[in-house]
Amino acid sequence: MKLPYAEPYKIKMVESIKRSTPGQRKKWIKEAHYNLFNLSSDKVFIDLLTDSGTGAMSDKQWSALMSGDESYAGSASFLELKEVVQKITGFTYFLPTHQGRAAENVLFSAIVKEGDIVPGNSHFDTTKGHIEFRKASAVDCTIDEAFNTTIYHPFKGNINLEKLEKVLSENPKDKIPFVILTITCNSSGGQPVSMENIKAVSHMCKSYEVPLLFDSARFAENAYFVKLREEGYQNRSIKEIVKECFSYGDGMTMSAKKDGLVNMGGFIALNDEEVYKKATVFNIMYEGFLTYGGMNGRDMAALAVGLDEATEFDYLESRIEQVAYLGKKLVESGVPVQQPFGGHAIFIDANKFVPTIPRDEYRAQALAIELYIIGGIRGVEIGTVLADRDPFTRKNRFPELELVRLAIPRRTYSQNHMDYVAAVLKNVYDTRAQAKNGYIIVDEAPIMRHFTVKFKKI
Ligand SMILES: Cc1ncc(COP(=O)(O)O)c(C=O)c1O
């Protein structure tokens, strides 16, 4: 008999969250210039803005905090973390950073130059930001199926090998510092990349002598999908799958706020000594000395435990099944969502949900605002606002998908919270025909505008 999944932990401490009324929220979101990032957390009931750094640490992680070594140089916690990273990833060189984008900043400072091209699978916004900031370009080679939310494909994070080969064959090798594979692929809906695809991309990179890097924020969740969906991996442990995956690459950047199960942290891991040496200079300049790189000793200690816990099957099963539980409830109510469900979030298809709102009025943003007003739920727009303007033409980029992401923090909310979210969404969906107008932008930053952009209601 297959028993239902259940969380492999129980609750030791709770944190209060505040309910409010739709009237209060209408006023608050207007004061926040209709940008959900501007809301203080006490004005949010269920916070699904991100799964980044918002999860709960275990008692073992909290214990590790107490024994963290805060030495500036040669911290024991650094050595402990380095050993865990080497064991889990197989990479030789290790540099801690304060979070994922800092890892990108340090590594890209060493290897990306003006005019370069970086192919990948729907680069995450900070990755793309750090590439474009250096006047290089990110080329998206994701498979087309990723952009149709109703097609079932078990690995929608995969790279289309023809698209990749075109970029590799049409450009000189010295213009392509690396190919980047994001596992799981956040921008295309938390979708996994298959081991077969990782292997094929790695093979192609080798034949063109271009390094392969992983943007690894959710590498453990990716391994869980490989175990469940890919032939030949059912009897392999998550840790074995992770090790195999990284064995096909030359290095990784990591936002430890996701599959590191900590609230802050990141790192770079590499095999190439030359690249490591170049990166150390920037790590010291931007982050801190090599044995802490922007992290407290205690946080490195907690991360060492977190990486081990995140690569355990029972944890991953309860994590990913909770996301799927919400997804199934929404599908039952007819709400259009990205399928199959992602590992860390449910993505609502705003093009199908509110086609009545024009695209240049930011329909996914309008839907996210409505969810907040009706239920106090904070999601995030993954659409035209996030896609930013083209750096050369300064025109809005309209991505294929207009999504609202409901990211589920790790080990944080209960099934009742998921039921509440599903009920609110059903309510909004049932009244969707009334939605006609969206928003206009009144103020925006030149890059990564979504964090600080201000809107006016039309
Ligand atoms: C795939 C991916 N890469 C990189 C980052 C950046 O990491 P951080 O937020 O720690 O800077 C994120 C954050 O959400 C991410 O999802």
Ligand as a Chemical Component Dictionary entry (heavy atoms), coordinates in Angstrom:
data_LIG
# 
_chem_comp.id                   LIG 
_chem_comp.type                 NON-POLYMER 
_chem_comp.pdbx_formal_charge   0 
_chem_comp.three_letter_code    LIG 
# 
loop_
_chem_comp_atom.comp_id 
_chem_comp_atom.atom_id 
_chem_comp_atom.alt_atom_id 
_chem_comp_atom.type_symbol 
_chem_comp_atom.charge 
_chem_comp_atom.model_Cartn_x 
_chem_comp_atom.model_Cartn_y 
_chem_comp_atom.model_Cartn_z 
_chem_comp_atom.pdbx_ordinal 
LIG C1 C1 C 0 17.695 30.468 -10.188 1  
LIG C2 C2 C 0 18.210 31.587 -9.353  2  
LIG N1 N1 N 0 19.458 32.023 -9.520  3  
LIG C3 C3 C 0 19.977 33.011 -8.783  4  
LIG C4 C4 C 0 19.225 33.643 -7.812  5  
LIG C5 C5 C 0 19.831 34.777 -7.020  6  
LIG O1 O1 O 0 20.044 34.406 -5.711  7  
LIG P1 P1 P 0 19.989 35.434 -4.487  8  
LIG O2 O2 O 0 18.578 35.878 -4.341  9  
LIG O3 O3 O 0 20.473 34.636 -3.327  10 
LIG O4 O4 O 0 20.888 36.567 -4.802  11 
LIG C6 C6 C 0 17.909 33.223 -7.611  12 
LIG C7 C7 C 0 17.084 33.892 -6.585  13 
LIG O5 O5 O 0 15.884 33.780 -6.540  14 
LIG C8 C8 C 0 17.385 32.167 -8.397  15 
LIG O6 O6 O 0 16.141 31.721 -8.256  16 
# 
loop_
_chem_comp_bond.comp_id 
_chem_comp_bond.atom_id_1 
_chem_comp_bond.atom_id_2 
_chem_comp_bond.value_order 
_chem_comp_bond.pdbx_ordinal 
LIG C1 C2 SING 1  
LIG C2 N1 SING 2  
LIG C2 C8 DOUB 3  
LIG N1 C3 DOUB 4  
LIG C3 C4 SING 5  
LIG C4 C5 SING 6  
LIG C4 C6 DOUB 7  
LIG C5 O1 SING 8  
LIG O1 P1 SING 9  
LIG P1 O2 DOUB 10 
LIG P1 O3 SING 11 
LIG P1 O4 SING 12 
LIG C6 C7 SING 13 
LIG C6 C8 SING 14 
LIG C7 O5 DOUB 15 
LIG C8 O6 SING 16 
# 
